[in-house]
C-alpha cells in the first residue's frame, strides 16, 4: 500500500478482531448461554492479542433482544463470566441490527475523545434461545413498544415489507434477488474452500442437544459457519415469497436466523505503540444516520454518502464493502444508488449464506472487512448496515 499516512496521536486503530463460527438456528451453538458464547470470544481476543485485560478500560457490546438470557447488560455479564477483570466497565447498546457496529463506533468515540485509551467492541445474539422480537412480544404482558402517537405520524411496516418496497422503487426483480442469493452462497463456500476466513474465527466448544433441545451431557467443537448450503437458481426460483404473494424475497435471498458472537480490540495509536502491539487498521470515519422508517432499510445509502462526503473519498477508492445482506434488495438497491461495484461487495458471502446473528453482525462485518483488506492488499473498507426503525450504521477503515 502506498501513500498511507501512519497513524499518530489519538488516531483510533484496530489491533485485532475475532468471531465465533456462525451457527444456524437450533444448530451447534444453540446449547450455549449467550453470555458464555460472548465471553469465549472476548477472552480469546484478549489472549491472542497478548494485552493485559486490565488495560481494556471499557467494553461496548451490541445485542438486540435484551430479555431473559440476553438481559442484565449481557456484555458485562459475559466479561465477568469469562473471568476477566472486574475493573473493566461494560455497556450493552441496542441499535437493532446495527447494534455491534454502533458499539464499534461508540468505542471509537470514547477513544478519540480521550475518555479511554483502550476499548473492546463486541456483540452477541443467540437467536435459537432468544427468538427475534421476543422482547416486544405481547405474551410478556408488558405492552407494546409503539405508542398510538406513532401511528398518527408514520405507517408501521415490517422489514419484509420495507424490503419489498425498496425492490419496487429501485427496480429489483425476483431474478435479481435469486441471483444475488446464489452468489452469496457460492462466495461463502469458496471462502471456506480457499481458507479465506483463516485467523478470524475461533473454534467453540458447545453442548450437544437432543431432539427436544435438552443437553445430552456431551460436547462438540463448532469450527465452521453452518448456514452455507448448496443451491441453484432453479431451486431458489421454486421458493415461495415471504412477505407478498408476488414478492421478490424468499428464505433463499434473505438473511438467516443465526447464533454468534464477535469482537474488535481498539485503542489509540500511541497506546498501541506503548504496549508493543501492531495496529492493523485505522478507523477513518463513523456515522449513524436516520432514514425513512417506512422503507426502513435504506440506511446504507445515506451512511455511505455521508462518510464519502466527509472524508473526500470516492466510491472507487473503497477496496471492499461489507453491506449487511438483510435482504437481497437492500444491497442491490444500495449498489445502484451509490454506484458501488458488486464484485467488491461481500466478496466472501454475506448474511444470506453465513447468517445474521443480529447483535453480533456489526463486529462480524468489521472482522470480515479487516481480514479481506489484508488478504487482498486493499486499502479502504466500508462497512454499513440497515437497521429496524430506519437507521444506517457506517464505518470506514484503512489497512495499515
Backbone torsions as a table, in degrees:
resi	resn	phi	psi	omega
1	UNK	NA	132.9	-178.3
2	UNK	-112.6	159.8	176.0
3	UNK	57.1	31.1	177.1
4	UNK	-99.0	123.0	179.5
5	UNK	-72.7	133.8	176.5
6	UNK	-69.0	143.5	180.0
7	UNK	-67.4	149.7	-180.0
8	UNK	-148.5	160.4	174.0
9	UNK	54.6	-125.5	-176.9
10	UNK	-93.3	19.6	169.6
11	UNK	-55.4	136.1	-179.5
12	UNK	-92.3	124.1	-177.4
13	UNK	-120.2	152.7	175.0
14	UNK	-98.9	124.3	-179.0
15	UNK	-94.4	-37.0	-179.1
16	UNK	-161.9	162.0	178.8
17	UNK	-152.7	141.6	-178.0
18	UNK	-144.1	159.0	175.9
19	UNK	-147.5	162.0	167.6
20	UNK	-82.2	162.4	162.6
21	UNK	-58.1	154.0	179.3
22	UNK	-94.3	120.0	-177.8
23	UNK	-88.8	145.4	174.3
24	UNK	-77.5	167.1	179.4
25	UNK	-59.0	128.9	-177.7
26	UNK	59.7	28.8	179.5
27	UNK	-96.6	-146.8	-170.0
28	UNK	-66.4	-25.7	-178.7
29	UNK	-95.0	-0.5	-173.2
30	UNK	-65.7	-20.3	-179.2
31	UNK	-85.9	-1.5	-176.5
32	UNK	-97.6	134.4	169.8
33	UNK	-61.0	138.3	-178.1
34	UNK	-54.8	-40.1	179.6
35	UNK	-67.2	-32.8	176.8
36	UNK	-67.0	-43.4	179.6
37	UNK	-63.4	-48.3	-179.5
38	UNK	-63.8	-40.3	179.7
39	UNK	-61.4	-36.0	177.0
40	UNK	-61.4	-41.3	-179.2
41	UNK	-72.7	-43.1	178.2
42	UNK	-57.7	-49.4	-176.6
43	UNK	-68.3	-35.5	177.6
44	UNK	-65.5	-37.7	178.4
45	UNK	-66.0	-42.3	176.6
46	UNK	-61.1	-48.1	-176.6
47	UNK	-63.4	-45.0	-176.4
48	UNK	-68.4	-37.5	-179.1
49	UNK	-71.5	-25.4	-178.3
50	UNK	82.2	5.1	-179.1
51	UNK	-73.5	145.5	169.7
52	UNK	-68.5	119.2	-174.7
53	UNK	-59.8	-23.6	178.8
54	UNK	-70.3	-14.2	176.8
55	UNK	-76.6	-17.4	177.2
56	UNK	-81.0	112.5	-170.9
57	UNK	-84.5	-34.5	177.0
58	UNK	-142.7	146.9	171.8
59	UNK	-117.6	127.4	177.8
60	UNK	-116.2	119.8	-175.6
61	UNK	-120.8	155.7	176.9
62	UNK	-111.1	140.5	173.8
63	UNK	-159.8	135.4	-173.6
64	UNK	-91.8	-55.5	-176.6
65	UNK	-90.9	84.0	-175.3
66	UNK	-88.7	77.0	179.0
67	UNK	-148.2	153.1	178.2
68	UNK	58.3	-125.0	-176.9
69	UNK	-64.2	-18.2	-179.4
70	UNK	-105.2	14.7	177.8
71	UNK	-95.4	-171.6	174.6
72	UNK	57.6	45.7	177.0
73	UNK	53.7	68.5	-174.4
74	UNK	-57.1	-27.5	178.9
75	UNK	-63.9	-44.6	178.4
76	UNK	-69.1	-43.0	179.9
77	UNK	-60.3	-42.6	179.5
78	UNK	-61.0	-45.5	-178.7
79	UNK	-59.8	-47.1	-178.6
80	UNK	-70.5	-39.4	-180.0
81	UNK	-64.3	-25.6	178.1
82	UNK	-83.5	-0.4	178.5
83	UNK	80.3	22.3	-179.1
84	UNK	-88.7	163.7	-167.9
85	UNK	-59.9	135.8	179.8
86	UNK	-69.4	-17.6	-178.1
87	UNK	-75.2	-14.5	179.5
88	UNK	-83.8	121.4	-178.8
89	UNK	-81.4	158.8	-178.8
90	UNK	-147.5	149.3	179.3
91	UNK	-136.5	141.8	174.2
92	UNK	-112.7	128.1	-177.2
93	UNK	-114.4	155.5	176.9
94	UNK	-126.1	104.2	170.6
95	UNK	-119.6	39.0	-176.2
96	UNK	53.4	-137.6	-172.8
97	UNK	-58.1	-25.9	-178.6
98	UNK	-89.7	17.4	-170.6
99	UNK	-56.9	-49.0	-176.6
100	UNK	-80.3	-19.7	170.5
101	UNK	-71.3	-40.5	175.0
102	UNK	-65.7	-32.8	173.8
103	UNK	-60.5	-40.7	176.5
104	UNK	-62.9	-44.0	-179.3
105	UNK	-66.6	-38.1	177.2
106	UNK	-67.9	-39.5	176.0
107	UNK	-62.0	-39.9	176.0
108	UNK	-58.3	-44.7	-179.5
109	UNK	-65.5	-39.9	177.9
110	UNK	-60.6	-41.0	-179.5
111	UNK	-72.9	-47.3	-176.0
112	UNK	-61.7	-36.2	-176.5
113	UNK	-80.5	-12.0	179.5
114	UNK	92.7	4.7	177.4
115	UNK	-65.2	-42.0	175.1
116	UNK	-136.9	163.7	174.2
117	UNK	-101.8	-26.5	-176.2
118	UNK	-135.2	133.9	178.2
119	UNK	-145.5	157.6	171.4
120	UNK	-118.3	132.8	171.5
121	UNK	-106.5	144.4	-175.4
122	UNK	-160.1	-179.4	177.3
123	UNK	-169.9	157.8	-179.8
124	UNK	-151.7	149.1	168.9
125	UNK	-159.0	124.0	172.8
126	UNK	-114.2	87.3	-172.0
127	UNK	-71.2	-18.8	175.6
128	UNK	-65.3	-31.1	-176.3
129	UNK	-100.1	-35.1	-179.9
130	UNK	-120.8	93.5	-173.8
131	UNK	-62.0	148.6	177.7
132	UNK	-56.9	132.6	177.2
133	UNK	82.9	-1.5	-175.5
134	UNK	-64.4	-28.7	-179.6
135	UNK	-72.5	-10.3	176.6
136	UNK	-108.9	4.1	-173.5
137	UNK	-68.8	138.1	175.7
138	UNK	-62.7	-22.6	-178.6
139	UNK	-62.9	-21.4	178.4
140	UNK	-74.3	-17.1	-179.8
141	UNK	72.8	23.3	-177.0
142	UNK	-113.1	16.3	-179.8
143	UNK	83.6	-171.5	-178.3
144	UNK	-117.1	153.9	-174.0
145	UNK	-76.7	-15.0	-174.8
146	UNK	-102.9	117.1	178.8
147	UNK	-78.0	164.6	-177.8
148	UNK	-59.7	-33.7	-178.4
149	UNK	-59.6	-31.3	-179.2
150	UNK	-60.6	-44.4	-175.4
151	UNK	-67.5	-23.5	177.2
152	UNK	-74.4	-17.9	-177.0
153	UNK	-106.8	-35.4	-171.4
154	UNK	-139.4	147.0	172.7
155	UNK	-75.1	137.7	178.5
156	UNK	-94.9	114.1	179.8
157	UNK	-117.5	160.3	172.8
158	UNK	-84.6	164.5	176.3
159	UNK	-65.0	-35.1	176.8
160	UNK	-61.4	-43.9	179.5
161	UNK	-67.2	-39.1	176.1
162	UNK	-59.1	-42.4	179.2
163	UNK	-63.8	-38.1	178.6
164	UNK	-67.5	-38.7	178.8
165	UNK	-68.5	-34.2	174.4
166	UNK	-63.4	-43.3	177.7
167	UNK	-59.5	-42.1	177.8
168	UNK	-61.2	-48.7	-172.9
169	UNK	-69.3	-34.5	-177.0
170	UNK	-104.6	11.5	173.7
171	UNK	65.5	43.5	178.9
172	UNK	-97.8	123.3	-174.7
173	UNK	-96.0	170.3	174.8
174	UNK	-62.1	-38.3	177.9
175	UNK	-62.5	-38.4	178.2
176	UNK	-63.6	-47.1	-176.2
177	UNK	-68.5	-37.8	178.0
178	UNK	-66.1	-41.6	178.9
179	UNK	-63.5	-38.4	178.4
180	UNK	-67.9	-40.7	177.9
181	UNK	-61.9	-41.3	177.9
182	UNK	-64.6	-42.6	-179.8
183	UNK	-61.9	-38.2	178.5
184	UNK	-61.7	-45.1	178.8
185	UNK	-64.1	-43.6	-177.9
186	UNK	-66.7	-39.9	179.8
187	UNK	-67.2	-40.9	179.5
188	UNK	-65.1	-42.6	178.4
189	UNK	-63.3	-41.4	178.6
190	UNK	-64.2	-39.6	179.9
191	UNK	-60.4	-42.2	178.4
192	UNK	-70.4	-39.5	179.0
193	UNK	-61.0	-39.4	-178.0
194	UNK	-92.2	5.3	177.7
195	UNK	59.7	36.4	-179.8
196	UNK	-69.7	-21.4	-180.0
197	UNK	-88.3	4.5	-177.9
198	UNK	-54.7	131.8	176.7
199	UNK	91.2	-19.9	-175.4
200	UNK	-95.9	-8.9	-179.4
201	UNK	-126.1	158.3	175.6
202	UNK	-123.0	146.2	175.2
203	UNK	-68.1	144.8	-178.1
204	UNK	-120.6	125.0	174.0
205	UNK	-84.3	127.8	-175.3
206	UNK	-139.5	151.9	177.8
207	UNK	-65.0	146.2	171.7
208	UNK	-86.6	132.4	179.3
209	UNK	-105.9	149.7	175.8
210	UNK	-85.7	-174.3	-175.7
211	UNK	-62.5	-23.1	179.2
212	UNK	-94.5	3.7	179.0
213	UNK	84.7	12.3	179.6
214	UNK	-95.7	143.2	178.9
215	UNK	-61.9	137.9	179.0
216	UNK	-90.2	-10.4	-174.6
217	UNK	95.3	-12.0	176.6
218	UNK	-95.0	161.9	176.4
219	UNK	-124.5	164.3	179.3
220	UNK	-141.3	158.9	177.2
221	UNK	-105.3	121.4	177.9
222	UNK	-95.9	118.2	-173.6
223	UNK	-136.1	25.5	177.9
224	UNK	-159.0	145.7	173.2
225	UNK	-62.5	132.9	-169.7
226	UNK	-96.8	-6.6	-174.2
227	UNK	-85.9	-11.1	-176.0
228	UNK	-70.5	133.7	-179.9
229	UNK	-144.3	150.1	175.8
230	UNK	-75.3	136.0	178.9
231	UNK	-154.7	-173.5	179.7
232	UNK	-155.2	165.9	176.5
233	UNK	-60.8	-35.8	179.0
234	UNK	-62.7	-47.0	179.5
235	UNK	-65.1	-42.7	-179.2
236	UNK	-64.3	-35.7	-178.3
237	UNK	-68.0	-18.5	-178.4
238	UNK	-88.1	-8.4	-179.9
239	UNK	-76.4	143.5	-179.0
240	UNK	-81.4	141.5	174.8
241	UNK	-60.4	150.7	-175.5
242	UNK	-93.8	-47.6	-171.7
243	UNK	-87.7	-43.6	-178.8
244	UNK	-126.1	153.3	179.1
245	UNK	-61.5	-34.4	179.6
246	UNK	-109.4	23.6	-176.3
247	UNK	-75.0	173.0	-176.3
248	UNK	-105.8	-3.4	-176.1
249	UNK	-109.1	132.2	178.7
250	UNK	-130.6	-179.3	175.4
251	UNK	-64.5	-17.9	-177.7
252	UNK	-88.2	-13.4	178.7
253	UNK	-129.7	26.4	175.7
254	UNK	-128.0	164.2	-177.8
255	UNK	-67.7	154.8	-178.1
256	UNK	-95.3	150.6	169.5
257	UNK	-73.8	127.6	-166.7
258	UNK	-146.9	169.0	175.6
259	UNK	-123.5	140.5	177.9
260	UNK	176.6	168.5	176.2
261	UNK	-146.9	154.0	-178.1
262	UNK	-156.9	160.9	-177.0
263	UNK	-157.9	152.0	-179.4
264	UNK	-133.5	131.0	178.7
265	UNK	-98.8	125.1	-172.5
266	UNK	-132.4	153.6	179.3
267	UNK	-167.7	175.7	172.9
268	UNK	-72.9	154.2	176.7
269	UNK	-61.7	-37.7	179.5
270	UNK	-63.4	-42.4	-179.7
271	UNK	-68.5	-38.0	177.4
272	UNK	-59.8	-43.2	179.5
273	UNK	-63.6	-41.1	-179.4
274	UNK	-65.5	-32.7	-179.3
275	UNK	-88.3	-3.2	-179.0
276	UNK	72.4	26.7	-179.5
277	UNK	-102.1	145.1	-177.1
278	UNK	-96.9	115.6	176.0
279	UNK	-64.8	139.6	179.5
280	UNK	-105.7	-23.1	178.9
281	UNK	-157.9	157.7	176.1
282	UNK	-113.0	138.6	175.1
283	UNK	-80.4	116.1	-176.3
284	UNK	-85.2	-44.4	-177.7
285	UNK	-160.9	155.6	175.0
286	UNK	-139.1	159.2	173.5
287	UNK	-161.1	160.6	167.4
288	UNK	-135.5	122.5	-176.0
289	UNK	-118.3	151.3	173.1
290	UNK	-101.3	137.2	-179.6
291	UNK	-134.3	176.7	-179.1
292	UNK	-52.4	115.9	-178.4
293	UNK	-74.7	-5.8	176.7
294	UNK	-83.3	-54.2	170.6
295	UNK	-65.2	-36.9	167.0
296	UNK	72.1	-39.3	-165.0
297	UNK	-110.9	20.6	-178.8
298	UNK	-93.0	6.3	-175.6
299	UNK	-52.0	-41.1	-179.8
300	UNK	-58.9	-28.2	177.9
301	UNK	-63.8	-53.3	-177.3
302	UNK	-67.9	-38.1	179.7
303	UNK	-64.3	-42.5	179.1
304	UNK	-62.2	-47.8	-178.8
305	UNK	-62.3	-42.6	-178.0
306	UNK	-61.9	-45.9	-177.1
307	UNK	-69.4	-38.2	177.6
308	UNK	-65.4	-40.1	178.6
309	UNK	-63.2	-42.7	-175.2
310	UNK	-74.4	-32.0	-176.5
311	UNK	-91.7	-18.0	-175.5
312	UNK	80.2	4.4	176.2
313	UNK	-78.0	155.5	173.5
314	UNK	-104.7	165.3	179.6
315	UNK	-60.7	-29.8	-179.2
316	UNK	-77.4	-12.6	176.7
317	UNK	-76.6	-17.0	-175.8
318	UNK	-83.9	126.4	-176.9
319	UNK	-89.8	-29.1	175.6
320	UNK	-146.3	139.7	176.6
321	UNK	-114.7	137.5	167.5
322	UNK	-119.3	101.0	-179.3
323	UNK	-114.1	119.2	-171.5
324	UNK	-60.6	130.4	-179.1
325	UNK	-86.0	60.8	175.6
326	UNK	-57.2	-47.3	173.8
327	UNK	-144.7	149.1	-177.6
328	UNK	-57.4	-39.0	-176.6
329	UNK	-63.7	-28.7	-179.6
330	UNK	-61.7	-47.1	-177.9
331	UNK	-74.7	-40.4	-179.4
332	UNK	-65.3	-42.1	178.3
333	UNK	-67.9	-40.4	177.1
334	UNK	-58.5	-45.7	-178.8
335	UNK	-62.7	-40.4	177.7
336	UNK	-63.6	-42.9	-173.9
337	UNK	-69.8	-41.3	-174.4
338	UNK	-102.3	-5.1	177.9
339	UNK	76.3	30.0	-178.3
340	UNK	-80.7	151.6	178.2
341	UNK	-84.2	115.4	-178.3
342	UNK	-67.5	-20.6	177.6
343	UNK	-69.5	-21.1	178.0
344	UNK	-100.4	6.1	-175.4
345	UNK	-105.1	121.9	-178.2
346	UNK	49.2	55.9	-173.3
347	UNK	-65.0	-17.2	179.4
348	UNK	-114.2	27.8	-179.4
349	UNK	87.1	160.8	-178.9
350	UNK	-133.2	-155.9	-171.8
351	UNK	-64.3	-22.9	177.7
352	UNK	-64.0	-36.8	-178.8
353	UNK	-99.9	-42.9	-172.8
354	UNK	-88.5	-26.6	-179.9
355	UNK	110.0	164.7	-176.1
356	UNK	-135.5	82.6	178.5
357	UNK	-79.6	54.5	175.3
358	UNK	30.7	-95.4	-174.3
359	UNK	-62.9	-17.9	180.0
360	UNK	-93.6	-13.4	-168.8
361	UNK	-67.5	-36.5	-177.7
362	UNK	-59.3	-50.7	178.8
363	UNK	-74.0	-22.3	170.6
364	UNK	-63.7	-47.0	178.6
365	UNK	-65.8	-37.6	176.0
366	UNK	-59.6	-43.2	179.2
367	UNK	-63.1	-46.6	179.1
368	UNK	-59.5	-43.6	-178.3
369	UNK	-63.7	-43.6	179.7
370	UNK	-59.3	-49.4	-177.0
371	UNK	-68.8	-34.2	179.1
372	UNK	-69.7	-39.1	176.1
373	UNK	-59.6	-41.2	179.6
374	UNK	-68.8	-42.5	-178.1
375	UNK	-63.1	-43.1	-174.3
376	UNK	-97.7	5.3	-179.4
377	UNK	57.6	38.6	176.4
378	UNK	-84.5	170.4	-178.2
379	UNK	-107.5	-55.1	-175.0
380	UNK	-112.5	140.0	173.0
381	UNK	-125.2	138.9	178.4
382	UNK	-119.4	127.1	-177.7
383	UNK	-120.3	133.0	179.1
384	UNK	-152.6	151.1	-178.5
385	UNK	-138.7	145.2	167.8
386	UNK	-85.3	152.1	-175.6
387	UNK	-137.5	144.9	175.7
388	UNK	-55.5	141.9	-178.7
389	UNK	90.0	-4.0	176.5
390	UNK	87.6	62.5	176.3
391	UNK	-134.9	160.6	174.3
392	UNK	-139.4	126.1	176.1
393	UNK	-93.6	152.6	179.2
394	UNK	-152.1	140.3	175.2
395	UNK	-147.0	136.5	170.1
396	UNK	-115.4	130.9	176.6
397	UNK	-121.1	153.7	177.9
398	UNK	-121.2	124.5	177.3
399	UNK	-67.8	139.3	-178.7
400	UNK	-108.0	NA	NA
